[in-house]
Amino acid sequence: MKAKALSLTVFLFLCLTDRSNLCAREWTDATGKHRLKAELVDCQDGRVRLAREDGTIISVPLSQLSVADQEYAQSMTNNGSDAHKPDSSNSPSGKVPQ
């Protein structure tokens, strides 16, 4: 019985802790020299917006990413799947950072 209670406690703890890094992935530039752990925000007009672990959103030309990352970004935004739309409610101005 104690094992079940402990398992439930651990499960609840994991569910309630910061899960922001669960969608983050390592992005690589076209040269393979530079890497960045970030979450995909969107991909449009030939640019990818990525949310870094510190919350900063950066915009990178799609062509500067590795072929695999370009394909991933396009597939995720075309499907509307994992691409995360930033929430403006956390911003003091109510605007999503660009």
BELGIQUI-V935217 format. One record per residue. N is the residue number from 1. RES is the residue in one letter. SS is DSSP state (h for helix, s for strand, l for the rest). PSI is psi in degrees with one decimal (* if undefined). Layout:
n=N res=RES ss=SS psi=PSI
n=N res=RES ss=SS psi=PSI
//
This chain:
n=1 res=M ss=l psi=-40.3
n=2 res=K ss=h psi=-34.8
n=3 res=A ss=h psi=-39.9
n=4 res=K ss=h psi=-42.0
n=5 res=A ss=h psi=-41.8
n=6 res=L ss=h psi=-43.4
n=7 res=S ss=h psi=-43.2
n=8 res=L ss=h psi=-42.1
n=9 res=T ss=h psi=-45.9
n=10 res=V ss=h psi=-43.7
n=11 res=F ss=h psi=-47.4
n=12 res=L ss=h psi=-40.0
n=13 res=F ss=h psi=-45.7
n=14 res=L ss=h psi=-34.5
n=15 res=C ss=h psi=-32.2
n=16 res=L ss=h psi=-11.6
n=17 res=T ss=l psi=169.9
n=18 res=D ss=l psi=118.8
n=19 res=R ss=l psi=17.7
n=20 res=S ss=h psi=-24.8
n=21 res=N ss=h psi=-1.7
n=22 res=L ss=h psi=-30.2
n=23 res=C ss=l psi=-6.0
n=24 res=A ss=l psi=148.1
n=25 res=R ss=s psi=166.9
n=26 res=E ss=s psi=122.5
n=27 res=W ss=s psi=143.3
n=28 res=T ss=s psi=140.0
n=29 res=D ss=s psi=172.0
n=30 res=A ss=l psi=-25.9
n=31 res=T ss=l psi=-19.1
n=32 res=G ss=l psi=0.7
n=33 res=K ss=l psi=-29.5
n=34 res=H ss=l psi=136.6
n=35 res=R ss=s psi=151.4
n=36 res=L ss=s psi=131.9
n=37 res=K ss=s psi=119.4
n=38 res=A ss=s psi=167.0
n=39 res=E ss=s psi=138.4
n=40 res=L ss=s psi=125.8
n=41 res=V ss=s psi=-57.0
n=42 res=D ss=s psi=171.1
n=43 res=C ss=s psi=112.3
n=44 res=Q ss=s psi=153.3
n=45 res=D ss=l psi=36.6
n=46 res=G ss=l psi=13.1
n=47 res=R ss=s psi=149.0
n=48 res=V ss=s psi=131.5
n=49 res=R ss=s psi=127.5
n=50 res=L ss=s psi=137.6
n=51 res=A ss=s psi=114.9
n=52 res=R ss=s psi=169.5
n=53 res=E ss=l psi=-27.6
n=54 res=D ss=l psi=2.8
n=55 res=G ss=l psi=-12.0
n=56 res=T ss=l psi=135.1
n=57 res=I ss=s psi=127.2
n=58 res=I ss=s psi=154.4
n=59 res=S ss=s psi=128.3
n=60 res=V ss=s psi=135.9
n=61 res=P ss=s psi=132.5
n=62 res=L ss=h psi=-37.1
n=63 res=S ss=h psi=-17.6
n=64 res=Q ss=h psi=-4.1
n=65 res=L ss=s psi=160.6
n=66 res=S ss=l psi=158.7
n=67 res=V ss=h psi=-42.9
n=68 res=A ss=h psi=-41.7
n=69 res=D ss=h psi=-35.2
n=70 res=Q ss=h psi=-45.5
n=71 res=E ss=h psi=-41.5
n=72 res=Y ss=h psi=-49.0
n=73 res=A ss=h psi=-43.9
n=74 res=Q ss=h psi=-39.8
n=75 res=S ss=h psi=-37.8
n=76 res=M ss=h psi=-37.3
n=77 res=T ss=h psi=-29.5
n=78 res=N ss=h psi=-35.3
n=79 res=N ss=h psi=-16.7
n=80 res=G ss=l psi=19.9
n=81 res=S ss=l psi=-108.0
n=82 res=D ss=l psi=-7.8
n=83 res=A ss=l psi=126.0
n=84 res=H ss=l psi=126.5
n=85 res=K ss=l psi=122.2
n=86 res=P ss=l psi=147.0
n=87 res=D ss=l psi=117.4
n=88 res=S ss=h psi=-10.4
n=89 res=S ss=h psi=-20.2
n=90 res=N ss=h psi=-8.3
n=91 res=S ss=l psi=134.0
n=92 res=P ss=l psi=-33.5
n=93 res=S ss=l psi=-10.3
n=94 res=G ss=l psi=4.2
n=95 res=K ss=l psi=145.5
n=96 res=V ss=l psi=130.3
n=97 res=P ss=l psi=141.7
n=98 res=Q ss=l psi=*
//
